[in-house]
Amino acid sequence: MTQAILWQKSTFSGGGEGNTCVELAAGTPTTLHLRESDDPATILTTTRAPLTHLLQAIRRGQINPAVAPPSI
C-alpha cells in the first residue's frame, strides 16, 4: 500500500494558491522531498544535513537563490 505524500508550502510563498512556491514533504524518517509547485512531477530527495547546509548558506548570503547559476 502506497501512502500519500503530504506536501507543505514554503512560508515565503505568500500563502496563496498558485504555482509560485517550494513545497517540502517528509519521505522516510531520514529523507525529505522538495518540489517546485509549477513542476510537481520533479521531486528532489535529500537528507536533513545537505538541506540545512544549503539554507544556512542562503541565509549567510553565500548563495543568492534569485540568481540562476551559470551554465556549465
N, C-alpha and C positions, 0 to 999 in steps of 0.2 A: 504494500500500500504506500503510495507517494503522498507525503504531507505537503500542503500548500506553503509556499514561502510568504512570510508576512513582511512586506516592504514598508519602510518608514522614510518619509521625505526629509530632506535636509531642512533645518530651521532657517536657512538662508534662502529658501525657495519662495518666500513670501506668503506661504500658506494657501495660495490659490490653486485652482485646478489648472492643468495645462502641462506642457512639455518643457519646462524650464528648470528642472531640478535634478539633483543627485539623490538616489534612493539607496538605503542600506538595509540589509537583512542578515539575520544570523543563519549560518549554514549548519555546521555541526558545532559542538562545544568549542572547537578550536579554529573554525573558519568563519569568514564574513564574506558576504556578496555585495557588490556595488554595481549599480547600473545608472545610466542616464535616462531620464524619462522619455526623451524623444527617440530612443533606440532601446526599448526594454528587452529585446531579444539578445542583446550583447551584455553579458554578465562577467564581471571581473571577480574572481575568487582569490582571497588573500587571507592572511592571519593578522592578528591584532598588532604585532610588533611592526611590520612594514607600514601599515596604515598609520600607526601612531607616529612613526618617524616622518612620513610624508606630511601629516598635518602639522607637526612641530616645525618642520622646515618652512611650510607656508606661513605659519604664524610669525616666524622669525624674519620673514621677508626674503628668505633664500630662494624661494620659488614663487613666481607670480602666476597664479592659476588663470589669469585673464590673458596671458600671452602664450600663444602656441609655440612649442619647441621647434627649432629649425629642422627642416627635412634632412634626412641622412642620405 
